[in-house]
């Protein structure tokens, strides 16, 4: 799993497409099999972080344990209709492409994320994964897309258009930096998919958002996630001692960064 950067600059330095209601988060989970990848943002991202002030700063609540996740959001609306996520399509290769996350993806989220291995390396992914978790996640994704004027959390799809994972950015400051996170469904582990997707996402972020720094936080024993990051040009900058807290146990985190 890759977790968010611990210290973030405040809103004054951020470029915004529309007024913010909240931010989303993206996290990476990757068990120890050859290049398995699960990424958990508060839902792909799927729960709340383990540091206590994150929820207060962004209007979410939760314990950081993967059980009590984000509270409901007030989403931007026009003419009484909920805000919508703009469509997008970014090819990675012949087998995989990226699109916006859709409400119609709910059955796939429920089917793919109801596996304890998918939450093994994250403080955010609830198990079992419920419809309520998806509703909260789609709300976060929608709010972030409204804030930036485009999706910043993306679905990973196979050639048939089926959802197989997710990737996205948090704490995005265009022209400067962001944090990346991602996940991949268990049947697709070990195929090198996540390395290609992370490389593509970083390329897009650098070209379109002019990012010069992309960070990721990962459990110290999440070797598969470490391999993916290092393949994509990330370097380890620090060990954060007892950074993660889950079920009463503390774990160290590695801070990785890709700087251009």
C-alpha positions as CSV (number, residue, x, y, z in Angstrom):
1,X,0.0,0.0,0.0
2,X,1.1,3.5,-0.6
3,X,-0.1,6.1,1.8
4,X,-0.3,9.9,1.7
5,X,2.4,12.4,2.5
6,X,2.3,13.3,6.2
7,X,2.7,17.1,5.9
8,X,0.7,18.9,3.2
9,X,0.7,22.6,2.3
10,X,-2.5,24.4,2.8
11,X,-5.1,25.4,0.3
12,X,-3.7,28.8,-0.6
13,X,-1.0,27.4,-2.8
14,X,-3.3,25.0,-4.7
15,X,-4.6,25.6,-8.2
16,X,-8.3,24.9,-8.4
17,X,-10.8,24.4,-11.2
18,X,-13.8,25.0,-8.9
19,X,-14.4,25.6,-5.2
20,X,-13.5,22.6,-3.1
21,X,-15.7,20.6,-0.9
22,X,-13.2,18.0,0.1
23,X,-10.3,15.9,-1.2
24,X,-10.0,12.3,-2.1
25,X,-7.2,10.0,-1.3
26,X,-5.6,7.2,-3.1
27,X,-3.7,4.4,-1.5
28,X,-1.7,1.5,-2.7
29,X,-1.9,-2.0,-1.3
30,X,0.3,-4.7,-2.7
31,X,0.7,-8.1,-1.0
32,X,3.9,-10.0,-1.2
33,X,3.2,-12.2,-4.3
34,X,5.1,-11.3,-7.5
35,X,3.8,-7.9,-8.3
36,X,0.3,-8.2,-6.8
37,X,-1.2,-4.8,-6.4
38,X,-4.1,-3.5,-4.5
39,X,-4.5,0.2,-4.2
40,X,-6.8,1.6,-1.6
41,X,-7.9,5.2,-1.8
42,X,-10.7,6.0,0.8
43,X,-12.7,3.2,-1.0
44,X,-9.9,2.5,-4.4
45,X,-8.8,4.8,-1.6
46,X,-11.4,3.2,0.6
47,X,-11.1,4.2,4.1
48,X,-9.5,6.9,6.2
49,X,-5.9,7.5,7.0
50,X,-4.2,6.7,10.3
51,X,-3.0,10.2,11.2
52,X,-5.7,11.9,13.4
53,X,-6.0,15.4,11.8
54,X,-6.6,14.3,8.2
55,X,-10.3,13.8,8.7
56,X,-10.7,17.2,10.5
57,X,-8.9,19.0,7.7
58,X,-11.0,17.5,5.0
59,X,-14.4,16.9,6.5
60,X,-14.1,13.1,6.9
61,X,-14.3,11.0,10.0
62,X,-13.0,7.6,10.8
63,X,-10.6,5.6,13.0
64,X,-8.0,4.7,10.3
65,X,-8.6,1.0,11.0
66,X,-10.5,0.2,7.9
67,X,-13.7,-0.3,9.9
68,X,-15.0,3.3,10.3
69,X,-14.5,5.1,7.1
70,X,-15.4,8.5,5.7
71,X,-18.5,10.3,6.7
72,X,-21.0,11.6,4.1
73,X,-20.0,14.5,1.9
74,X,-21.9,17.5,0.6
75,X,-21.2,17.3,-3.1
76,X,-21.3,20.2,-5.6
77,X,-24.5,20.4,-7.5
78,X,-26.1,22.3,-10.4
79,X,-29.8,22.8,-10.8
80,X,-30.4,20.3,-7.9
81,X,-28.5,17.5,-9.8
82,X,-25.4,15.8,-8.3
83,X,-22.1,16.8,-9.8
84,X,-20.9,14.3,-12.4
85,X,-17.4,13.0,-13.2
86,X,-16.3,14.0,-16.7
87,X,-15.5,11.1,-19.0
88,X,-11.9,10.3,-19.9
89,X,-9.9,7.6,-21.7
90,X,-6.2,7.1,-21.5
91,X,-4.7,4.0,-23.1
92,X,-1.8,2.3,-21.2
93,X,-1.2,-0.5,-23.7
94,X,-3.3,-2.9,-25.8
95,X,-4.5,-4.8,-22.7
96,X,-5.2,-1.9,-20.2
97,X,-6.7,1.6,-20.3
98,X,-7.7,4.2,-17.8
99,X,-11.1,5.9,-17.5
100,X,-13.2,7.8,-14.9
101,X,-14.6,5.8,-12.0
102,X,-18.4,5.3,-12.6
103,X,-21.3,4.7,-10.4
104,X,-22.0,1.6,-12.6
105,X,-18.7,0.2,-11.2
106,X,-20.3,-0.6,-7.9
107,X,-20.9,-4.4,-8.5
108,X,-17.2,-4.7,-9.6
109,X,-16.0,-2.9,-6.5
110,X,-18.0,-5.1,-4.3
111,X,-16.9,-8.3,-6.0
112,X,-13.2,-7.5,-6.2
113,X,-12.7,-5.9,-2.9
114,X,-14.4,-8.4,-0.6
115,X,-11.2,-10.3,-0.1
116,X,-9.1,-10.0,3.1
117,X,-5.9,-10.0,1.0
118,X,-7.1,-6.7,-0.5
119,X,-6.9,-4.9,2.8
120,X,-3.8,-6.6,4.2
121,X,-1.5,-3.6,3.6
122,X,-3.7,-0.7,4.2
123,X,-5.3,1.2,7.1
124,X,-8.1,2.4,4.8
125,X,-9.7,-0.5,3.0
126,X,-12.7,-1.9,5.0
127,X,-13.3,-5.6,5.0
128,X,-15.9,-6.6,4.3
129,X,-16.3,-4.0,1.6
130,X,-19.9,-2.7,1.5
131,X,-22.2,-0.6,-0.6
132,X,-21.9,2.2,1.9
133,X,-18.1,2.2,1.4
134,X,-18.6,2.5,-2.4
135,X,-21.1,5.3,-1.9
136,X,-18.6,7.3,0.2
137,X,-15.8,6.6,-2.3
138,X,-17.8,7.8,-5.3
139,X,-18.7,10.9,-3.4
140,X,-15.1,11.6,-2.7
141,X,-14.1,11.0,-6.3
142,X,-16.9,13.2,-7.6
143,X,-16.0,16.1,-5.3
144,X,-12.3,15.9,-6.3
145,X,-13.2,15.9,-10.0
146,X,-15.4,19.0,-9.4
147,X,-12.6,20.7,-7.6
148,X,-10.0,20.1,-10.2
149,X,-12.3,20.2,-13.3
150,X,-11.3,16.6,-14.3
151,X,-11.0,13.2,-12.7
152,X,-7.9,12.7,-10.6
153,X,-8.8,9.2,-9.5
154,X,-9.1,6.7,-12.4
155,X,-10.4,3.2,-13.0
156,X,-8.1,0.6,-14.5
157,X,-9.9,-1.4,-17.1
158,X,-9.0,-4.4,-19.3
159,X,-9.4,-4.6,-23.1
160,X,-13.1,-5.6,-22.6
161,X,-13.7,-2.4,-20.5
162,X,-14.1,-4.4,-17.2
163,X,-12.9,-2.7,-14.0
164,X,-9.8,-4.4,-12.7
165,X,-8.3,-1.8,-10.4
166,X,-7.8,1.9,-9.7
167,X,-5.1,4.6,-9.5
168,X,-5.2,8.2,-8.6
169,X,-3.6,11.2,-6.9
170,X,-4.2,13.1,-3.7
171,X,-2.9,16.4,-2.2
172,X,-2.6,17.5,-5.8
173,X,-0.9,20.9,-6.3
174,X,-0.6,21.5,-10.0
175,X,2.8,22.7,-11.0
176,X,4.3,21.2,-7.9
177,X,3.4,17.8,-6.3
178,X,0.9,15.1,-5.4
179,X,0.7,11.7,-3.8
180,X,-0.1,8.5,-5.8
181,X,-2.0,5.4,-4.8
182,X,-3.4,2.4,-6.7
183,X,-4.9,-1.1,-6.5
184,X,-5.3,-4.1,-8.7
185,X,-7.8,-7.0,-8.5
186,X,-6.3,-10.2,-7.3
187,X,-6.8,-12.2,-10.5
188,X,-4.5,-9.8,-12.3
189,X,-1.6,-9.9,-9.9
190,X,1.8,-10.9,-11.2
191,X,1.4,-9.8,-14.8
192,X,3.4,-6.5,-14.7
193,X,0.2,-4.5,-15.1
194,X,0.7,-2.1,-12.2
195,X,4.2,-1.1,-13.2
196,X,2.9,0.0,-16.6
197,X,-0.1,1.8,-15.1
198,X,2.0,3.7,-12.5
199,X,4.5,4.7,-15.2
200,X,1.6,6.0,-17.4
201,X,0.0,7.9,-14.5
202,X,3.2,9.6,-13.6
203,X,3.8,10.5,-17.3
204,X,0.3,12.1,-17.4
205,X,0.9,14.0,-14.2
206,X,4.2,15.4,-15.3
207,X,3.0,16.4,-18.8
208,X,-0.5,17.7,-18.0
209,X,-0.1,19.0,-14.4
210,X,3.6,19.9,-14.5
211,X,4.3,17.9,-11.3
212,X,7.9,17.8,-10.3
213,X,7.4,15.6,-7.2
214,X,5.2,12.5,-6.7
215,X,5.3,10.7,-3.4
216,X,4.0,7.4,-2.1
217,X,3.9,5.8,1.4
218,X,4.2,2.0,1.7
219,X,4.3,-0.5,4.5
220,X,7.9,-1.6,5.1
221,X,7.1,-5.3,4.4
222,X,5.1,-4.6,1.3
223,X,7.8,-5.7,-1.1
224,X,5.6,-5.9,-4.2
225,X,4.7,-2.3,-3.9
226,X,8.3,-1.3,-3.3
227,X,9.3,-3.1,-6.5
228,X,6.6,-1.3,-8.5
229,X,7.6,2.1,-7.3
230,X,11.3,1.4,-7.9
231,X,10.6,0.2,-11.4
232,X,8.9,3.5,-12.1
233,X,11.7,5.7,-10.9
234,X,10.7,6.3,-7.3
235,X,13.5,6.4,-4.7
236,X,13.3,5.8,-0.9
237,X,13.7,9.0,1.0
238,X,12.9,8.0,4.6
239,X,11.6,5.4,7.1
240,X,8.8,6.8,9.2
241,X,8.8,4.8,12.4
242,X,5.5,3.5,13.7
243,X,3.7,5.6,11.1
244,X,0.8,3.2,10.4
245,X,-1.7,2.1,13.1
246,X,-4.1,-0.8,12.5
247,X,-5.9,-3.0,15.0
248,X,-3.8,-1.7,17.8
249,X,-0.5,-2.5,16.1
250,X,2.1,0.1,14.8
251,X,4.1,-0.4,11.6
252,X,6.9,1.6,10.0
253,X,6.4,3.2,6.6
254,X,8.7,3.9,3.7
255,X,8.4,7.3,2.0
256,X,9.2,7.1,-1.7
257,X,9.4,10.0,-4.1
258,X,9.8,10.5,-7.9
259,X,11.4,13.9,-8.6
260,X,12.0,15.4,-12.0
